[in-house]
Amino acid sequence: MIYARPPIAAMKGYVPGAQPDPSQKYIKLNSNENPYPPSPRVKEILQRLNYDDLRIYPDPLALELREKLGRLYGFPANQIICGNGSDDILNIIIRTFAQPGEAIGFYEPTFPLYRVQGVIHGVQNLAVPLADPFDRPPAPPAQAKVFFLPNPNSPVGFMYPLSLVRSLARQVQGVFVVDEAYAEFSPENALGLVGEMENVIVTRTVSKSYSLAGVRLGYAIGSEPLIREMFKVKDPFNVNRLTQAVVAAALEDQDYFRKNIAAVAETREWFTAEARTLGYRIIPSQGNFVFPRPPEKGRGVRFFQSLFDRKVLTRFYDEEGLRDGVRMTIGTPEDMRITLQVMKDILKIF
Ligand code: PMP
């Protein structure tokens, strides 16, 4: 007897990156986590939190946090909504703006969760393939009620300039979502489009840029009428009390944030240059990860396995356009120095 709805029974579900026990001592480059700890202010706030308060539900509106985000980016709190990671935000977006049976759209390769969330909600997934090197996207399908553009792209890391994002957004009748999970690592972002166009939503996360993947906080910034509708759809207490306090503290430490981002970006540039010297092909990345491909095509699985056997954990995607390489998070300079040495050694056995 199959109890699940047919589309659920038929799908594989989203497969997150492996989270091995830390005692296994992998160089963990598979989930785009930040290699540096969060701001010391996070430690302080954790020590000061009143454990008795945990009896009480968190603020369902996460108002203090939204006001803080608003001051940081120049938006009123009513144009911001918070979620349990940006995963939650993406889910709220699909459920708010696409009726089951209608269409959502995205380019491929892309973040695989859009498709999975689309299947769960019973919408039609319109996947538009991008041809390598991915820099000339065709028009997005106009009938999409929601179109997702991760910018910088995941899992490859390329980034579309703002002028291109603007022209793509104009071609969609529905809601155009710029998923900026990695935008803090890049020089540009699309927040300015929110003021220009009523159908644009920008989504962000503290998972990567603030080293807080473990606390789960994502947010969306958009025009007030869109955000208002999303509030009706979100779970009432979708951002817990600890998360609200921790993220508020982390946001206050902008100096730490800037240094952290600069360190990751610097390592990314150095690593990219070195890996290319070894013969790996890498499209320039604006995220906290790169997508190296060995010189010969079709070697992604062997590349992944060879790295894994030498304790470097990366991510292989068994998908069109992605089978030549692996996605590799930028770790500390030491992590990446060891990884480069491994990449040099394994080139000999390819
Ligand atoms: N969007 C993209 C493009 C991502 O790569 C990720 C991270 N897996 C997310 C959204 C989700 O991030 P989080 O739920 O940790 O905020």
Residues whose N, C-alpha, C, O or C-beta is under 5 A from the ligand:
A	BS01	PMP	G85 S86 D87 F111 P150 S154 D179 A181 T205 S207 L217 G218
